[in-house]
């Protein structure tokens, strides 16, 4: 995970999945990921000891996988670096959010919590206990799919001190870029398209070189294609899919 200096930036991702083995196999075949099994003593979704597969790519760790119960919904969790996990978590309740899990320590890693925004999206404030550099180049964008972008701008803008900038997304809709103090976009938000039957959630976009080939391969490996591939002006080509365990994720081939 990332050092605290990256305050306001996404620094880690965990896949909560009902079938770790199936998920590992899918992403390995699709993206070339390998895994290193760590034995962890604490998890973002539960307490207790268990194996924790680290996602390895290009010689670095970029995230992990956590086994959940079969009746729970598989999803990706996004971690955002903050100055103080406890204060951020308390502030979330004053912004009409709820605490899904109170702040807790992850031995040798840092401190985190799980917060649910007013529409139901989950986000994890995080402070690292080390100074490892942040992972780069695999998860390249995070996007909130929401039912209320006005509420999302108010909640996340206050929670992480992000500024919100709206752009015309076409078809009488708008796209929100959340911008950190330095002026750079760090995440985005979009009203869930009418044709997309999914829950409010944060979705990670994973870098690929050829969006068509990667999307076709993903569906061949058991994913369900929901949107795209389509061009996002100034960004690149994107596709949205469900992996074989039901977790929503995106693929992105950036412009240039």
N, C-alpha and C positions, 0 to 999 in steps of 0.2 A: 504494500500500500504506500501511499505518498506521504511526503513530509508535510508538517503543518504549514510551511511557507506557501502551499498551494491553496490557501483559504479561499473558499468560494468556487473551487474547481472540483469536477468529478474525479475521484481518485481510485475507485475500485468498483468491481461488479461481482455479484454472486448470483448464480443460478439456483433458485429453489426448485427442485424437481422431484417428481414422484418416482423417477427411475434414473438414478445416476449413471448406471452402466449404459443404458440406451442413449442418454444425452452425451456422454463422453464419446461414444462410438460415432454418433451423428456429426458432432462438431469436428472430431478428428478427421473424418473422411471428407467433410465439406471444406474445412479451412486449414487442415494440416496441424491442428493443435496436438500437443502431447501433454502429459499430466505427471505431476509428482505428488505422491500421496503423503500428506502430513497427518499426524495424529493430533487433533486439536482438543482442547479442554473446554472450549466455550464457542458457541455459534450465535449468529445474529438472530436466529429463529428459535433457538432452544438451548438449554443448558445441558451439560454432560459431555463425556468424551466420545469421540467418533472419528473416523477417517475423513479427511478433507482434501479432495483432489484439487491441486492448484493447476490453473490453466497456464501452460507454457507456450510461448511463441517468440521466435527470434532471440532466444536466450534469456528471456525475462518472464516473470510471473505477471499475469494481467487480471486474474480473478480466480474464482473457485466455484465449486458445486456443493450444495447441501441437500441431503436427502430429506424429503418431507413425507407426510402421510399420504396414502393413495387418494384420500378424499379431499385433499387440499389442492388448490390451483397452482400449477407450475408457473413461475414468473421469474424475471430478472429483477434484482435489487440494485439500485444505484446508490453509491456512497459519495457524499460531498464533504470536503474538508472544512472544518469550522475552528474557531479559536477555543470554544468551550462547549462540549457536548451537553453538559447538564443545563447550562443557561439556554442554549438553543432549543433543547427539548422542552423546557419550561415555557419558553416563548411561544412554541407551537400551539399550546393550549389556549393562550390568550388571543391567538389568531384563528380560533375555531377549529384547530386540528385536534387530533387525539393521539395519545401515546400508545403505540402497539406493544412496545417493549421499553421499559425504563432503562436509563443508561447503565451500561455494564462494561467490564474490562475484558479484553481478549489478551491473555498472557502472551507477552512478547510482540504484540502487534499494535494495540492501542485501545481506545475507548469509543464505544458507539452506542446507538439507540435506534429504534424503529419508530418513525412518526407517520401518521396517516393524515393526509390533507383533507379539507372539508368535502371533497368529492370522492374520496376513497383511495387516492394514489399513495403508495408507500415510498418513503425516502429515508435514508440513513445518514444523519450527521456523524462525522468521524474526526477523531484526533489521533494521529499516529504517535507511537512511543519510540520511534526510530527516525532516522534521517535518510532512508533509502530514496533514490530519485523516483519520480512518478513513472509508471509504465506509459509507453507511447506507441501509437501506430496500429493498434488492434481495434479497440473501442474508440471510435472517432467522433461520435455525437450521441447525445441522449435527448430524447424528446418525450414530453408529457402528453399523452392522449387524454383529454379531459372533456367533461360536459359543460364546463363553465370557465372560459379563459379569463374573464374579468376577475373571478374569485381566485384563480390560479396566480394571476399577476400580483394581486394583493397579498396572498399568502406567502408565495416564494420570494417576492420582492422584499418583504419584511423579514422573513426567516433567514435568508442568506444575504441580505442587502444587495440583491441583484436589481439592476434597472431593467425595465421591460420596454422593448421597442417592437412595434407592430409593423408588418409589411403586408401588402396585398398578396394573398395566396391564390387569387383567381376564384371564379365561381362564387362570387360574393362572400368569400371567407378571408380571414386574416391569419397570419402566422406571427407568433410571438417569439422573439429572441430575448433570452435572459442574458444580460451583459454584466460582467464583473467590473470591479472598480477601475481597472486599467482600460476599459472601453472595448474589450474583446468579448464576442458572444461565447458563452460557455454551455448553454443548453437551449432548448426550444420548447414550445407548447403549441398544441393544435387541437381544435375542437374535433372530436371523433367523427369522421365522415359517416353520413347516414347509412351507407351501405356496409359499414364495418360493425359487426356485432361483437364488441370486446368490452371488457371492464376498463375503468379509469386506471391508468398505470404509466410508469416510466418505461420507455423502450430504448435499449441500446442499439446503435447502428455499428456494424462491424465492417471494417475495410475489406474490399475486394477489388481486383483489377478489372475484371470483366463481369458486369452485372448480369448479363444474359446467361452466360455460361454458369455462373455461380447460382443463379436462381433456378435454372433447369436442373442443376446437380442437386440442389437442396430438395426439390420436389421428388426427384428420383430416389433420394435417400429417405423419403417419408415425410417431408415437411409439407405444409399446406400453404399455398401462395394466396395472400389476401389482397395485396395491392401492388401495382407496378409489374415490372420495372417502368419507372417514369422519370422524366427530367425535372429536377428542381433548379430553377434558374439561379445561377451564381453559386450552386452547391455541387451538383453532379447528378448521377442517376441512382435512384433508390428503389428498394423493394421491401415489402413488409410480409413476414411469414410467421407461421406457427411451427415450432419444431415438433418432432415426433412425440414429445412428452406434454405438449400443449402450451409451451412458453412462447410468448410473442417476442420477436426480434426483427431487426432490420439489417439489410445489406446495403452498402453504399460504395459506389465507385466515384470518387471525387473528380471534379473538373480538373483538367490539366494532368 
